[in-house]
Amino acid sequence: MSKLKLPSVIKKKVSLSSFLTKGNNSNDETVSDFSSVAFLTNFDCGDGTLKQGVGISGYKIDGKEIIINDGVYPIKVFYYKRYDNSLKIYQDRLVVFASDNRLYYITLKGKDVFHLLSGLTFKNPPISINYNFSGEDVLILSFKDEGLYILNDLSLKKVDSAPKITSMCIHSERLFATTEEEGSSLWFSDDFNPTNWSVSLDEAGFIELPDERGKLLKVISFLDYVYVFRSYGISRIYAFGDQSDFTVDNLYNNLGKIYANTVTECGGYVIFLTSSGLYRFNGIDAVKILPYYDKYINGVENEDAKGIFYNGKLYLSLKMNLNGRVEKVLLVYDIESKVPYIAKGLKIDDLELVSGEDYNVYLLSSGKLSILNNEGTRFDRPLKKSWESGKSDFGLDTNNKYLDKVYLKSNCDIAFYVTADNNTYIYNLNAGENQLKLRIKGNTFKFKIVSYAKTPKIYKPTFFFTYIKENLW
């Protein structure tokens, strides 16, 4: 005689010992490990807990915000690294292109104000590069319409013979440059002299690269080569010694449309953004990284995106499509731990790395000269911070599943969201240890944590499930 077997109630405990999200290597949010595709906004999970991410503060001296003149605000900022040979001290400066089409500067050491650099006006902001020319630290500035200038201390002199430069780098004591015109010529100056552009076998010259990889966008010196990032590919130039010894290799094409100012040297790699996503390049191979973000980047125009590398992290200002709205955000990516997150609400217009005695990131936000920090605020106002998990069935493929309890620790008040299938429930939790008793039925679950605290710390959520296991005869 057979016995009737009743359904069994099975309990399952799921602990998230760490919020660490290692690189979001999936582009599908429905996974068994719901933390692996978490989307973080203004939260940094680098140590396993949820803490505040980057923020910005106004540039102040003695507590007073520094402005140029009434009604005049900075549009672009440039770092001028300068050692004064006569005074035997560093006098590093910031140079800004302002809304009145003039250049101003401020020294970074001591107490200073903005000074007008010259009486010249320019139609558009320049690009810049630091260079030691004949024993003097100078800042090379290239303007789209007005050409190339050399800034030496307070002297700004034009280089009449230079081409119209769109990007430049120093390699083997020559200035290599991409140009505005047809976009297929890589120019280089005479060695040890960025003011000499006379074309000859022993002075300046250019290399033609007319192929399907498209326009020359960005030139960098990396691992003993000159690399040219083009509209749809990468070319490599061996450029030591005489011009006759220069050689060209074409490495990559069809990576998607490359955005020039995202090409960022990050230690032993170069990371750059294309229309198809982010890539990491080691000088030979280009490997796609962080594919989870592709869906937020695809179809978004990012010509004005820009990256810098600071304190082991890539800071990439770009646009993303978030919930149907294109927004400017800052992608922060730790190169060693491979942990990324998105910073929103900073309203960054430009950013520049200062790598002299005052090692920092200076940026422009709403016309204000500002400094990047790790305080999770914008001008002392806390940013909204959120963590959103992927969907998961927790390896329990049954509709007879209930979320019964959640344990969660935090040092601040938070909002906790539970989405079971298509139903969302919101709970406001106080700081401390929270035990949330629930009885929510669903197949897949998704969680979200929101904080408006300045310095939150949230850790070790634990989820308790029960489900019905049908026993057969």
C-alpha positions in Angstrom: 0.0 0.0 0.0 1.5 3.3 -1.1 1.7 6.3 1.2 0.6 9.8 0.4 3.6 12.2 0.3 2.8 15.8 1.3 4.6 18.8 -0.1 7.7 19.8 1.8 8.5 23.4 2.9 12.2 24.1 2.2 14.1 27.1 3.7 17.0 28.8 1.9 19.3 31.5 3.3 21.2 33.8 0.9 23.9 36.0 2.4 25.5 38.8 0.5 28.8 39.1 2.4 30.1 41.7 0.0 28.6 44.2 -2.5 31.7 44.0 -4.5 30.8 44.1 -8.2 33.8 42.9 -10.2 33.5 44.6 -13.5 29.9 43.8 -14.5 31.1 41.3 -17.1 27.6 40.3 -18.1 25.2 42.3 -20.3 22.2 40.3 -19.0 20.7 41.3 -15.7 18.9 38.0 -15.1 21.5 35.9 -13.4 21.8 33.5 -10.4 24.3 35.8 -8.7 22.2 38.9 -8.4 25.1 41.1 -7.2 27.3 40.4 -10.3 25.3 42.8 -12.5 24.4 45.4 -9.9 24.1 49.0 -11.2 25.7 51.5 -8.8 25.0 55.2 -8.8 27.1 57.4 -6.5 27.9 54.3 -4.4 31.4 52.9 -4.3 31.6 49.2 -3.3 35.4 48.9 -3.6 35.8 47.5 0.0 32.7 45.3 -0.2 30.4 47.8 1.6 28.3 50.5 0.0 29.9 53.8 0.7 29.9 57.2 -0.9 31.5 57.7 -4.3 33.2 60.8 -5.8 31.9 64.3 -5.3 33.1 67.8 -6.1 33.8 70.9 -4.1 34.4 74.5 -5.2 37.9 75.7 -5.5 38.5 78.0 -2.6 41.3 79.9 -0.9 40.8 80.7 2.8 37.2 79.5 2.5 36.5 82.0 -0.3 35.4 80.8 -3.8 37.8 82.1 -6.5 36.2 83.7 -9.5 37.6 85.4 -12.6 35.5 88.6 -13.0 31.9 89.3 -12.5 30.0 87.7 -15.4 33.1 85.8 -16.7 33.4 82.1 -16.0 35.8 79.3 -17.1 34.9 77.1 -20.1 38.0 74.9 -20.3 40.8 74.3 -17.9 44.5 73.3 -18.6 47.4 72.4 -16.3 50.7 74.2 -16.8 53.5 72.4 -15.0 56.2 75.0 -14.4 59.5 75.1 -12.5 60.9 78.6 -12.1 64.7 78.3 -12.8 65.5 81.7 -11.3 63.5 81.2 -8.1 64.2 77.5 -7.8 60.6 76.7 -7.0 57.6 75.1 -8.7 55.0 77.6 -9.8 52.4 75.2 -11.3 49.3 76.9 -12.7 45.9 76.4 -14.0 45.1 78.2 -17.3 41.5 78.6 -18.2 39.8 79.6 -21.4 36.9 81.9 -20.2 33.5 83.0 -21.5 35.0 86.3 -22.7 37.2 84.3 -25.1 40.4 85.2 -23.2 43.0 83.2 -21.3 43.5 83.5 -17.5 45.8 81.8 -15.1 46.1 81.2 -11.4 49.1 79.7 -9.5 48.4 76.6 -7.4 50.8 77.3 -4.6 50.0 80.0 -2.1 47.2 82.5 -2.2 46.4 83.8 -5.6 43.6 85.2 -7.9 43.0 84.8 -11.6 45.1 87.0 -13.8 44.5 87.9 -17.4 47.2 86.1 -19.4 47.2 88.4 -22.5 45.1 90.8 -24.4 44.5 88.2 -27.1 41.0 86.7 -27.8 40.3 83.4 -29.4 37.2 82.0 -31.1 37.4 78.5 -29.5 39.2 76.8 -26.6 42.6 75.2 -27.3 44.1 71.8 -26.6 47.4 71.8 -24.6 50.5 69.8 -23.7 53.3 70.5 -21.3 56.9 70.5 -22.7 60.4 71.4 -21.6 61.7 73.6 -24.4 65.4 74.6 -24.2 65.4 74.1 -20.4 62.2 76.1 -19.8 58.8 74.5 -18.9 56.3 75.7 -21.4 52.7 75.0 -22.2 51.9 74.4 -25.9 48.4 75.6 -26.9 46.8 74.8 -30.2 43.7 76.7 -31.3 41.4 75.5 -34.0 41.2 78.9 -35.8 44.2 80.8 -34.5 46.9 78.1 -34.7 49.8 77.1 -32.3 51.1 79.2 -29.4 53.9 78.6 -26.9 53.3 79.9 -23.4 56.5 80.5 -21.5 55.8 81.9 -18.0 53.6 84.9 -19.0 54.9 85.2 -22.6 52.5 83.9 -25.3 54.0 83.6 -28.7 52.5 82.3 -32.0 54.2 79.6 -34.1 53.4 80.7 -37.6 54.6 77.7 -39.5 52.7 75.0 -37.6 49.7 73.1 -39.0 46.3 73.3 -37.5 46.7 70.7 -34.7 43.8 68.7 -33.2 45.8 66.4 -30.8 49.5 66.2 -29.9 52.0 64.2 -27.9 55.8 64.3 -27.2 57.7 61.3 -28.5 61.5 61.1 -28.9 61.7 64.9 -28.4 59.4 65.6 -31.3 55.9 67.0 -31.2 53.6 64.5 -33.1 50.3 65.9 -34.1 47.0 65.1 -35.9 45.7 68.0 -37.9 42.4 69.7 -38.8 42.6 69.6 -42.6 42.1 66.3 -44.5 42.7 64.3 -41.4 45.0 61.6 -42.9 48.4 63.2 -42.1 50.4 62.7 -39.0 52.8 65.6 -38.6 55.9 65.8 -36.5 58.1 68.7 -35.6 61.9 69.0 -35.8 63.5 67.1 -32.9 63.9 69.2 -29.7 62.0 72.1 -31.4 58.2 72.2 -31.4 58.4 75.6 -33.2 60.1 74.2 -36.3 57.7 72.7 -38.8 59.8 73.1 -42.0 59.4 69.9 -44.0 62.7 68.3 -44.9 64.6 65.1 -44.3 66.4 66.4 -41.3 63.7 68.8 -39.8 59.9 68.3 -39.6 57.7 66.2 -41.8 54.5 64.2 -42.0 53.3 60.6 -42.6 50.2 59.9 -44.8 47.8 57.3 -43.5 45.1 57.1 -46.2 43.2 53.9 -45.6 39.8 52.6 -44.4 40.5 53.3 -40.7 39.5 56.9 -41.3 40.5 60.2 -39.9 43.3 60.6 -37.4 41.8 61.7 -34.1 44.2 61.2 -31.2 47.9 60.6 -31.0 49.7 59.3 -27.9 53.2 58.1 -26.9 52.9 54.7 -25.3 55.3 51.8 -24.8 58.0 53.2 -27.1 55.6 53.8 -30.0 53.4 56.5 -31.3 49.8 55.3 -31.5 47.3 57.0 -33.6 43.6 56.4 -32.7 41.5 57.0 -35.8 37.8 57.1 -36.5 37.6 53.3 -36.8 41.0 51.8 -36.0 44.5 52.1 -34.5 47.8 52.6 -36.2 51.3 52.3 -34.6 54.4 54.2 -35.6 58.0 53.3 -34.7 59.5 56.8 -34.6 63.0 56.9 -33.2 66.1 58.3 -34.9 66.0 59.6 -38.4 62.8 60.0 -40.4 64.0 57.4 -42.8 63.8 54.8 -40.0 60.1 55.5 -39.2 57.7 52.6 -39.8 53.9 52.2 -39.7 51.8 49.2 -38.7 48.0 49.1 -38.8 46.7 47.1 -35.9 42.9 47.4 -35.6 39.8 48.4 -37.4 36.0 48.0 -37.0 36.0 48.6 -33.2 33.2 51.0 -33.6 33.5 54.8 -33.9 36.3 55.9 -31.6 35.8 59.0 -29.4 39.1 60.9 -29.4 39.3 62.4 -25.9 38.4 59.2 -24.2 41.7 57.6 -25.2 43.4 57.5 -21.8 46.6 55.9 -20.7 45.9 53.9 -17.5 49.2 52.5 -16.3 50.1 49.6 -18.6 47.0 50.0 -20.7 45.0 52.5 -22.8 41.3 52.5 -22.2 39.0 54.2 -24.8 35.3 54.5 -25.6 33.8 53.7 -29.0 30.2 53.6 -30.2 30.2 49.9 -29.4 31.5 50.2 -25.8 34.7 50.4 -23.8 38.0 48.8 -24.8 41.3 48.1 -23.0 44.4 48.2 -25.2 47.8 46.9 -24.3 49.7 48.1 -27.4 48.8 45.0 -29.4 45.4 43.6 -28.5 42.2 45.5 -27.8 39.8 43.7 -25.5 36.2 44.8 -24.7 35.6 45.6 -21.0 32.5 46.3 -18.9 30.0 45.0 -21.5 27.2 45.5 -19.0 27.2 49.2 -19.8 26.8 48.7 -23.6 23.1 49.0 -23.4 23.4 52.4 -21.8 25.9 53.6 -24.4 24.6 52.2 -27.7 23.0 54.9 -29.8 24.3 57.7 -27.7 26.5 60.4 -29.3 29.7 60.8 -27.2 31.9 63.1 -29.2 32.5 65.3 -26.1 33.3 62.4 -23.8 36.7 62.7 -22.0 38.8 60.5 -19.7 41.6 61.0 -17.2 43.6 58.5 -15.0 44.0 59.4 -11.4 45.0 57.4 -8.3 44.6 54.1 -10.1 41.2 54.9 -11.5 39.8 55.9 -14.8 37.4 58.8 -14.6 35.4 59.0 -17.9 32.9 61.8 -18.4 30.3 60.5 -21.0 26.6 60.3 -21.8 24.4 57.3 -21.0 20.8 56.5 -21.8 19.3 55.9 -18.3 15.6 55.0 -18.1 15.0 56.6 -21.5 16.8 59.8 -20.8 20.3 60.7 -22.0 22.3 62.1 -19.1 25.9 63.1 -18.6 27.6 60.9 -16.0 31.1 60.0 -14.7 32.2 56.4 -15.0 34.6 55.6 -12.3 36.6 52.4 -12.9 39.3 51.0 -10.6 41.9 49.5 -12.9 43.3 47.0 -10.3 40.2 45.7 -8.6 38.1 46.1 -11.9 35.2 47.7 -9.8 33.1 50.3 -11.6 30.3 52.6 -10.7 28.5 55.6 -12.1 28.5 59.1 -10.6 25.4 61.2 -11.5 24.4 64.7 -10.7 27.9 66.2 -10.8 27.2 68.3 -14.0 30.8 68.1 -15.2 31.7 70.3 -18.1 35.5 69.6 -18.3 38.1 67.9 -16.2 41.9 68.1 -16.0 44.6 66.2 -14.2 47.1 68.1 -12.2 50.2 65.9 -11.5 52.7 68.3 -10.0 53.2 69.2 -6.4 49.4 69.7 -6.2 48.2 66.2 -7.4 44.5 66.5 -8.0 41.7 66.6 -10.5 40.3 70.0 -11.3 37.1 70.3 -13.2 34.4 72.8 -14.3 30.8 72.4 -13.2 28.2 75.0 -13.9 30.9 77.6 -14.7 32.7 77.0 -11.4 36.3 75.8 -11.0 36.1 72.8 -8.7 38.0 69.9 -7.3 37.2 66.2 -7.4 36.9 64.6 -4.0 35.5 61.4 -2.3 32.8 63.0 -0.2 29.8 62.0 -2.2 28.5 65.6 -2.4 28.2 68.3 -5.0 29.1 71.7 -3.4 28.3 70.2 0.0 24.9 68.8 -1.0 24.7 65.0 -0.7 24.1 63.1 -3.9 21.4 60.5 -4.3 23.1 57.1 -4.0 21.6 53.8 -5.3 22.5 50.2 -5.7 20.3 48.0 -7.9 20.8 44.3 -8.2 20.2 42.1 -11.1 17.2 39.8 -11.3 17.6 36.3 -9.8 15.6 33.2 -9.0 18.3 32.2 -6.6 18.6 28.8 -8.3 15.0 28.0 -7.2 13.0 27.6 -10.4 9.5 27.6 -8.9 6.7 30.0 -8.5 6.0 28.7 -5.0 8.7 30.8 -3.5 8.4 33.4 -0.8 10.8 36.0 0.5 10.2 35.9 4.3 12.8 38.1 5.9 15.7 40.4 5.1 18.5 41.4 7.5 20.4 44.6 6.6 22.9 46.8 8.5 23.5 50.5 7.8 24.8 53.6 9.5 22.1 55.7 8.0 18.4 55.8 7.0 17.8 54.0 3.6 14.9 53.1 1.3 14.9 49.4 0.5 13.0 48.2 -2.7 11.9 44.6 -3.4 10.7 43.8 -6.8 9.1 40.3 -7.1 8.3 39.6 -10.7 6.4 42.8 -11.7 5.4 44.0 -8.2 7.6 46.5 -6.3 7.5 47.1 -2.5 9.2 50.0 -0.7 10.4 50.0 2.9 12.0 52.9 4.8 14.6 51.6 7.2 16.3 53.4 10.0 20.1 53.4 10.7 21.2 50.3 12.6 20.5 46.6 12.3 17.2 46.0 10.5 15.1 42.8 10.5 12.4 43.2 7.8 9.7 40.6 8.1 8.0 39.9 4.8 5.9 37.4 3.0 6.4 38.2 -0.7 5.7 35.6 -3.4 7.6 35.6 -6.7 9.8 33.7 -9.1 12.5 36.3 -9.7 13.5 39.0 -7.3 15.3 42.3 -7.7 16.5 44.6 -4.9 17.4 48.3 -4.7 18.9 50.4 -1.9 18.7 54.2 -1.9 20.5 56.6 0.4 20.7 60.4 0.6 23.3 60.3 3.4 26.6 62.1 3.0 28.8 59.2 4.2 26.7 56.0 4.2 27.9 52.5 5.1 25.7 49.6 4.2 26.7 46.0 4.5 25.9 42.3 4.8 22.2 41.9 3.6 20.8 38.4 4.2 17.7 37.1 2.5 15.5 34.2 3.8 13.3 32.3 1.4 10.9 29.4 1.7 9.5 27.4 -1.2 7.3 24.4 -1.7 8.8 21.2 -3.0 6.1 19.0 -4.5 6.7 15.3 -3.5 5.5 12.7 -6.1 3.8 9.4 -5.3 
